[in-house]
Amino acid sequence: MNFSLDPYNLLAGFIFGTIGWGAFRYGKRLDLWQPQAIGVALMVYPYLFTNNWLLWGIGVGLMVLLWFFHHE
């Protein structure tokens, strides 16, 4: 597993992990599997990538995906 102490990686992990935790809790409360799965992906993927552009790009992409599956 790659782990980088680059400040941008730590910031991305904190931001997207926090949003992922919120999405997971939201999906669990409403019994929706899509926000739960996206939330888990947002919490886990920062541990897998160390490239800053890829890390932020995937995070923004998952957040856009979460926007379409939030079921207001």
PDB file as gemmi writes it, atoms N, CA and C in Angstrom:
CRYST1    1.000    1.000    1.000  90.00  90.00  90.00 P 1                      
ATOM      1  N   MET A   1       0.848  -1.172   0.000  1.00  0.00           N  
ATOM      2  CA  MET A   1       0.000   0.000   0.000  1.00  0.00           C  
ATOM      3  C   MET A   1       0.896   1.238   0.000  1.00  0.00           C  
ATOM      4  N   ASN A   2       0.605   2.166  -0.878  1.00  0.00           N  
ATOM      5  CA  ASN A   2       1.367   3.408  -0.931  1.00  0.00           C  
ATOM      6  C   ASN A   2       0.782   4.418   0.038  1.00  0.00           C  
ATOM      7  N   PHE A   3       1.665   5.057   0.801  1.00  0.00           N  
ATOM      8  CA  PHE A   3       1.210   6.080   1.735  1.00  0.00           C  
ATOM      9  C   PHE A   3       2.164   7.249   1.623  1.00  0.00           C  
ATOM     10  N   SER A   4       1.607   8.424   1.398  1.00  0.00           N  
ATOM     11  CA  SER A   4       2.421   9.613   1.227  1.00  0.00           C  
ATOM     12  C   SER A   4       2.033  10.647   2.274  1.00  0.00           C  
ATOM     13  N   LEU A   5       3.017  11.304   2.846  1.00  0.00           N  
ATOM     14  CA  LEU A   5       2.760  12.357   3.825  1.00  0.00           C  
ATOM     15  C   LEU A   5       2.762  13.736   3.184  1.00  0.00           C  
ATOM     16  N   ASP A   6       2.535  13.760   1.882  1.00  0.00           N  
ATOM     17  CA  ASP A   6       2.410  15.024   1.168  1.00  0.00           C  
ATOM     18  C   ASP A   6       1.186  15.769   1.707  1.00  0.00           C  
ATOM     19  N   PRO A   7       1.296  17.063   2.001  1.00  0.00           N  
ATOM     20  CA  PRO A   7       0.157  17.798   2.577  1.00  0.00           C  
ATOM     21  C   PRO A   7      -1.105  17.748   1.718  1.00  0.00           C  
ATOM     22  N   TYR A   8      -0.949  17.756   0.407  1.00  0.00           N  
ATOM     23  CA  TYR A   8      -2.118  17.702  -0.467  1.00  0.00           C  
ATOM     24  C   TYR A   8      -2.806  16.346  -0.397  1.00  0.00           C  
ATOM     25  N   ASN A   9      -2.031  15.282  -0.249  1.00  0.00           N  
ATOM     26  CA  ASN A   9      -2.627  13.955  -0.089  1.00  0.00           C  
ATOM     27  C   ASN A   9      -3.353  13.843   1.247  1.00  0.00           C  
ATOM     28  N   LEU A  10      -2.753  14.377   2.296  1.00  0.00           N  
ATOM     29  CA  LEU A  10      -3.414  14.345   3.601  1.00  0.00           C  
ATOM     30  C   LEU A  10      -4.699  15.171   3.591  1.00  0.00           C  
ATOM     31  N   LEU A  11      -4.649  16.328   2.951  1.00  0.00           N  
ATOM     32  CA  LEU A  11      -5.837  17.177   2.859  1.00  0.00           C  
ATOM     33  C   LEU A  11      -6.940  16.490   2.064  1.00  0.00           C  
ATOM     34  N   ALA A  12      -6.577  15.886   0.936  1.00  0.00           N  
ATOM     35  CA  ALA A  12      -7.570  15.172   0.125  1.00  0.00           C  
ATOM     36  C   ALA A  12      -8.153  14.002   0.899  1.00  0.00           C  
ATOM     37  N   GLY A  13      -7.317  13.261   1.610  1.00  0.00           N  
ATOM     38  CA  GLY A  13      -7.817  12.142   2.403  1.00  0.00           C  
ATOM     39  C   GLY A  13      -8.781  12.594   3.483  1.00  0.00           C  
ATOM     40  N   PHE A  14      -8.477  13.712   4.129  1.00  0.00           N  
ATOM     41  CA  PHE A  14      -9.359  14.223   5.178  1.00  0.00           C  
ATOM     42  C   PHE A  14     -10.679  14.723   4.590  1.00  0.00           C  
ATOM     43  N   ILE A  15     -10.604  15.520   3.537  1.00  0.00           N  
ATOM     44  CA  ILE A  15     -11.817  16.095   2.939  1.00  0.00           C  
ATOM     45  C   ILE A  15     -12.718  15.001   2.367  1.00  0.00           C  
ATOM     46  N   PHE A  16     -12.162  14.161   1.513  1.00  0.00           N  
ATOM     47  CA  PHE A  16     -12.986  13.148   0.861  1.00  0.00           C  
ATOM     48  C   PHE A  16     -13.392  12.038   1.831  1.00  0.00           C  
ATOM     49  N   GLY A  17     -12.568  11.753   2.824  1.00  0.00           N  
ATOM     50  CA  GLY A  17     -12.948  10.775   3.840  1.00  0.00           C  
ATOM     51  C   GLY A  17     -14.112  11.257   4.682  1.00  0.00           C  
ATOM     52  N   THR A  18     -14.093  12.540   5.039  1.00  0.00           N  
ATOM     53  CA  THR A  18     -15.185  13.110   5.820  1.00  0.00           C  
ATOM     54  C   THR A  18     -16.481  13.136   5.015  1.00  0.00           C  
ATOM     55  N   ILE A  19     -16.393  13.542   3.771  1.00  0.00           N  
ATOM     56  CA  ILE A  19     -17.581  13.542   2.906  1.00  0.00           C  
ATOM     57  C   ILE A  19     -18.078  12.121   2.679  1.00  0.00           C  
ATOM     58  N   GLY A  20     -17.153  11.183   2.515  1.00  0.00           N  
ATOM     59  CA  GLY A  20     -17.525   9.784   2.344  1.00  0.00           C  
ATOM     60  C   GLY A  20     -18.217   9.217   3.567  1.00  0.00           C  
ATOM     61  N   TRP A  21     -17.737   9.584   4.757  1.00  0.00           N  
ATOM     62  CA  TRP A  21     -18.388   9.131   5.984  1.00  0.00           C  
ATOM     63  C   TRP A  21     -19.816   9.676   6.057  1.00  0.00           C  
ATOM     64  N   GLY A  22     -19.979  10.948   5.703  1.00  0.00           N  
ATOM     65  CA  GLY A  22     -21.320  11.540   5.692  1.00  0.00           C  
ATOM     66  C   GLY A  22     -22.229  10.880   4.675  1.00  0.00           C  
ATOM     67  N   ALA A  23     -21.701  10.575   3.498  1.00  0.00           N  
ATOM     68  CA  ALA A  23     -22.500   9.909   2.464  1.00  0.00           C  
ATOM     69  C   ALA A  23     -22.883   8.502   2.900  1.00  0.00           C  
ATOM     70  N   PHE A  24     -21.958   7.811   3.549  1.00  0.00           N  
ATOM     71  CA  PHE A  24     -22.258   6.468   4.038  1.00  0.00           C  
ATOM     72  C   PHE A  24     -23.363   6.505   5.086  1.00  0.00           C  
ATOM     73  N   ARG A  25     -23.270   7.435   6.022  1.00  0.00           N  
ATOM     74  CA  ARG A  25     -24.294   7.564   7.062  1.00  0.00           C  
ATOM     75  C   ARG A  25     -25.645   7.944   6.462  1.00  0.00           C  
ATOM     76  N   TYR A  26     -25.633   8.835   5.481  1.00  0.00           N  
ATOM     77  CA  TYR A  26     -26.862   9.250   4.794  1.00  0.00           C  
ATOM     78  C   TYR A  26     -27.520   8.050   4.113  1.00  0.00           C  
ATOM     79  N   GLY A  27     -26.726   7.279   3.375  1.00  0.00           N  
ATOM     80  CA  GLY A  27     -27.257   6.110   2.693  1.00  0.00           C  
ATOM     81  C   GLY A  27     -27.746   5.049   3.647  1.00  0.00           C  
ATOM     82  N   LYS A  28     -27.045   4.886   4.759  1.00  0.00           N  
ATOM     83  CA  LYS A  28     -27.470   3.894   5.750  1.00  0.00           C  
ATOM     84  C   LYS A  28     -28.782   4.307   6.421  1.00  0.00           C  
ATOM     85  N   ARG A  29     -28.923   5.600   6.716  1.00  0.00           N  
ATOM     86  CA  ARG A  29     -30.137   6.081   7.367  1.00  0.00           C  
ATOM     87  C   ARG A  29     -31.359   5.912   6.464  1.00  0.00           C  
ATOM     88  N   LEU A  30     -31.184   6.155   5.151  1.00  0.00           N  
ATOM     89  CA  LEU A  30     -32.302   6.047   4.219  1.00  0.00           C  
ATOM     90  C   LEU A  30     -32.364   4.699   3.513  1.00  0.00           C  
ATOM     91  N   ASP A  31     -31.474   3.787   3.871  1.00  0.00           N  
ATOM     92  CA  ASP A  31     -31.406   2.452   3.281  1.00  0.00           C  
ATOM     93  C   ASP A  31     -31.238   2.515   1.766  1.00  0.00           C  
ATOM     94  N   LEU A  32     -30.274   3.317   1.322  1.00  0.00           N  
ATOM     95  CA  LEU A  32     -29.929   3.442  -0.097  1.00  0.00           C  
ATOM     96  C   LEU A  32     -28.513   2.900  -0.296  1.00  0.00           C  
ATOM     97  N   TRP A  33     -28.343   1.948  -1.197  1.00  0.00           N  
ATOM     98  CA  TRP A  33     -27.035   1.339  -1.354  1.00  0.00           C  
ATOM     99  C   TRP A  33     -26.063   2.209  -2.160  1.00  0.00           C  
ATOM    100  N   GLN A  34     -26.566   3.059  -3.075  1.00  0.00           N  
ATOM    101  CA  GLN A  34     -25.660   3.862  -3.894  1.00  0.00           C  
ATOM    102  C   GLN A  34     -24.849   4.855  -3.061  1.00  0.00           C  
ATOM    103  N   PRO A  35     -25.470   5.686  -2.205  1.00  0.00           N  
ATOM    104  CA  PRO A  35     -24.653   6.588  -1.380  1.00  0.00           C  
ATOM    105  C   PRO A  35     -23.731   5.839  -0.417  1.00  0.00           C  
ATOM    106  N   GLN A  36     -24.161   4.678   0.046  1.00  0.00           N  
ATOM    107  CA  GLN A  36     -23.294   3.888   0.926  1.00  0.00           C  
ATOM    108  C   GLN A  36     -22.042   3.437   0.187  1.00  0.00           C  
ATOM    109  N   ALA A  37     -22.215   2.918  -1.020  1.00  0.00           N  
ATOM    110  CA  ALA A  37     -21.079   2.431  -1.805  1.00  0.00           C  
ATOM    111  C   ALA A  37     -20.149   3.580  -2.195  1.00  0.00           C  
ATOM    112  N   ILE A  38     -20.710   4.712  -2.590  1.00  0.00           N  
ATOM    113  CA  ILE A  38     -19.888   5.864  -2.959  1.00  0.00           C  
ATOM    114  C   ILE A  38     -19.159   6.392  -1.723  1.00  0.00           C  
ATOM    115  N   GLY A  39     -19.839   6.374  -0.579  1.00  0.00           N  
ATOM    116  CA  GLY A  39     -19.204   6.803   0.665  1.00  0.00           C  
ATOM    117  C   GLY A  39     -18.013   5.930   1.031  1.00  0.00           C  
ATOM    118  N   VAL A  40     -18.160   4.630   0.902  1.00  0.00           N  
ATOM    119  CA  VAL A  40     -17.046   3.717   1.186  1.00  0.00           C  
ATOM    120  C   VAL A  40     -15.908   3.960   0.202  1.00  0.00           C  
ATOM    121  N   ALA A  41     -16.246   4.168  -1.061  1.00  0.00           N  
ATOM    122  CA  ALA A  41     -15.205   4.446  -2.063  1.00  0.00           C  
ATOM    123  C   ALA A  41     -14.470   5.743  -1.734  1.00  0.00           C  
ATOM    124  N   LEU A  42     -15.201   6.776  -1.303  1.00  0.00           N  
ATOM    125  CA  LEU A  42     -14.562   8.040  -0.941  1.00  0.00           C  
ATOM    126  C   LEU A  42     -13.656   7.896   0.278  1.00  0.00           C  
ATOM    127  N   MET A  43     -13.996   7.018   1.182  1.00  0.00           N  
ATOM    128  CA  MET A  43     -13.169   6.828   2.367  1.00  0.00           C  
ATOM    129  C   MET A  43     -11.933   5.972   2.089  1.00  0.00           C  
ATOM    130  N   VAL A  44     -12.014   5.058   1.126  1.00  0.00           N  
ATOM    131  CA  VAL A  44     -10.934   4.091   0.909  1.00  0.00           C  
ATOM    132  C   VAL A  44      -9.934   4.524  -0.152  1.00  0.00           C  
ATOM    133  N   TYR A  45     -10.398   5.160  -1.220  1.00  0.00           N  
ATOM    134  CA  TYR A  45      -9.505   5.376  -2.361  1.00  0.00           C  
ATOM    135  C   TYR A  45      -8.288   6.262  -2.060  1.00  0.00           C  
ATOM    136  N   PRO A  46      -8.306   7.225  -1.111  1.00  0.00           N  
ATOM    137  CA  PRO A  46      -7.080   8.007  -0.867  1.00  0.00           C  
ATOM    138  C   PRO A  46      -5.894   7.163  -0.406  1.00  0.00           C  
ATOM    139  N   TYR A  47      -6.149   5.980   0.128  1.00  0.00           N  
ATOM    140  CA  TYR A  47      -5.064   5.102   0.539  1.00  0.00           C  
ATOM    141  C   TYR A  47      -4.422   4.383  -0.645  1.00  0.00           C  
ATOM    142  N   LEU A  48      -5.086   4.386  -1.792  1.00  0.00           N  
ATOM    143  CA  LEU A  48      -4.609   3.624  -2.942  1.00  0.00           C  
ATOM    144  C   LEU A  48      -3.825   4.449  -3.953  1.00  0.00           C  
ATOM    145  N   PHE A  49      -3.999   5.780  -3.943  1.00  0.00           N  
ATOM    146  CA  PHE A  49      -3.366   6.632  -4.943  1.00  0.00           C  
ATOM    147  C   PHE A  49      -2.504   7.691  -4.263  1.00  0.00           C  
ATOM    148  N   THR A  50      -1.332   7.961  -4.843  1.00  0.00           N  
ATOM    149  CA  THR A  50      -0.463   9.004  -4.302  1.00  0.00           C  
ATOM    150  C   THR A  50      -0.285  10.172  -5.272  1.00  0.00           C  
ATOM    151  N   ASN A  51      -0.672  10.002  -6.515  1.00  0.00           N  
ATOM    152  CA  ASN A  51      -0.575  11.080  -7.488  1.00  0.00           C  
ATOM    153  C   ASN A  51      -1.643  12.135  -7.168  1.00  0.00           C  
ATOM    154  N   ASN A  52      -1.216  13.392  -6.978  1.00  0.00           N  
ATOM    155  CA  ASN A  52      -2.151  14.442  -6.556  1.00  0.00           C  
ATOM    156  C   ASN A  52      -3.277  14.668  -7.550  1.00  0.00           C  
ATOM    157  N   TRP A  53      -2.957  14.739  -8.838  1.00  0.00           N  
ATOM    158  CA  TRP A  53      -3.994  14.996  -9.849  1.00  0.00           C  
ATOM    159  C   TRP A  53      -5.004  13.861  -9.898  1.00  0.00           C  
ATOM    160  N   LEU A  54      -4.516  12.659  -9.822  1.00  0.00           N  
ATOM    161  CA  LEU A  54      -5.395  11.497  -9.843  1.00  0.00           C  
ATOM    162  C   LEU A  54      -6.242  11.436  -8.574  1.00  0.00           C  
ATOM    163  N   LEU A  55      -5.632  11.736  -7.453  1.00  0.00           N  
ATOM    164  CA  LEU A  55      -6.342  11.712  -6.174  1.00  0.00           C  
ATOM    165  C   LEU A  55      -7.486  12.712  -6.149  1.00  0.00           C  
ATOM    166  N   TRP A  56      -7.215  13.946  -6.537  1.00  0.00           N  
ATOM    167  CA  TRP A  56      -8.265  14.973  -6.529  1.00  0.00           C  
ATOM    168  C   TRP A  56      -9.279  14.735  -7.645  1.00  0.00           C  
ATOM    169  N   GLY A  57      -8.846  14.231  -8.798  1.00  0.00           N  
ATOM    170  CA  GLY A  57      -9.761  13.961  -9.905  1.00  0.00           C  
ATOM    171  C   GLY A  57     -10.764  12.867  -9.574  1.00  0.00           C  
ATOM    172  N   ILE A  58     -10.284  11.789  -8.974  1.00  0.00           N  
ATOM    173  CA  ILE A  58     -11.189  10.706  -8.588  1.00  0.00           C  
ATOM    174  C   ILE A  58     -12.148  11.183  -7.510  1.00  0.00           C  
ATOM    175  N   GLY A  59     -11.647  11.964  -6.562  1.00  0.00           N  
ATOM    176  CA  GLY A  59     -12.509  12.480  -5.493  1.00  0.00           C  
ATOM    177  C   GLY A  59     -13.632  13.353  -6.022  1.00  0.00           C  
ATOM    178  N   VAL A  60     -13.285  14.254  -6.924  1.00  0.00           N  
ATOM    179  CA  VAL A  60     -14.308  15.121  -7.506  1.00  0.00           C  
ATOM    180  C   VAL A  60     -15.279  14.290  -8.344  1.00  0.00           C  
ATOM    181  N   GLY A  61     -14.763  13.317  -9.078  1.00  0.00           N  
ATOM    182  CA  GLY A  61     -15.632  12.441  -9.867  1.00  0.00           C  
ATOM    183  C   GLY A  61     -16.605  11.653  -9.001  1.00  0.00           C  
ATOM    184  N   LEU A  62     -16.136  11.136  -7.882  1.00  0.00           N  
ATOM    185  CA  LEU A  62     -17.027  10.405  -6.982  1.00  0.00           C  
ATOM    186  C   LEU A  62     -18.057  11.325  -6.341  1.00  0.00           C  
ATOM    187  N   MET A  63     -17.673  12.560  -6.064  1.00  0.00           N  
ATOM    188  CA  MET A  63     -18.633  13.502  -5.498  1.00  0.00           C  
ATOM    189  C   MET A  63     -19.708  13.879  -6.513  1.00  0.00           C  
ATOM    190  N   VAL A  64     -19.333  14.010  -7.786  1.00  0.00           N  
ATOM    191  CA  VAL A  64     -20.327  14.261  -8.831  1.00  0.00           C  
ATOM    192  C   VAL A  64     -21.261  13.059  -8.947  1.00  0.00           C  
ATOM    193  N   LEU A  65     -20.708  11.871  -8.876  1.00  0.00           N  
ATOM    194  CA  LEU A  65     -21.531  10.661  -8.898  1.00  0.00           C  
ATOM    195  C   LEU A  65     -22.478  10.630  -7.709  1.00  0.00           C  
ATOM    196  N   LEU A  66     -21.995  11.050  -6.547  1.00  0.00           N  
ATOM    197  CA  LEU A  66     -22.846  11.111  -5.358  1.00  0.00           C  
ATOM    198  C   LEU A  66     -23.984  12.097  -5.551  1.00  0.00           C  
ATOM    199  N   TRP A  67     -23.725  13.197  -6.241  1.00  0.00           N  
ATOM    200  CA  TRP A  67     -24.763  14.189  -6.489  1.00  0.00           C  
ATOM    201  C   TRP A  67     -25.929  13.585  -7.285  1.00  0.00           C  
ATOM    202  N   PHE A  68     -25.613  12.719  -8.249  1.00  0.00           N  
ATOM    203  CA  PHE A  68     -26.659  12.117  -9.064  1.00  0.00           C  
ATOM    204  C   PHE A  68     -27.415  11.009  -8.357  1.00  0.00           C  
ATOM    205  N   PHE A  69     -26.844  10.429  -7.296  1.00  0.00           N  
ATOM    206  CA  PHE A  69     -27.481   9.329  -6.584  1.00  0.00           C  
ATOM    207  C   PHE A  69     -27.879   9.676  -5.166  1.00  0.00           C  
ATOM    208  N   HIS A  70     -28.140  10.935  -4.869  1.00  0.00           N  
ATOM    209  CA  HIS A  70     -28.475  11.294  -3.497  1.00  0.00           C  
ATOM    210  C   HIS A  70     -29.967  11.181  -3.192  1.00  0.00           C  
ATOM    211  N   HIS A  71     -30.824  11.048  -4.185  1.00  0.00           N  
ATOM    212  CA  HIS A  71     -32.257  10.775  -4.008  1.00  0.00           C  
ATOM    213  C   HIS A  71     -32.930  11.730  -3.039  1.00  0.00           C  
ATOM    214  N   GLU A  72     -33.075  12.956  -3.445  1.00  0.00           N  
ATOM    215  CA  GLU A  72     -33.735  13.939  -2.571  1.00  0.00           C  
ATOM    216  C   GLU A  72     -35.152  13.602  -2.348  1.00  0.00           C  
TER     217      GLU A  72                                                      
END                                                                             
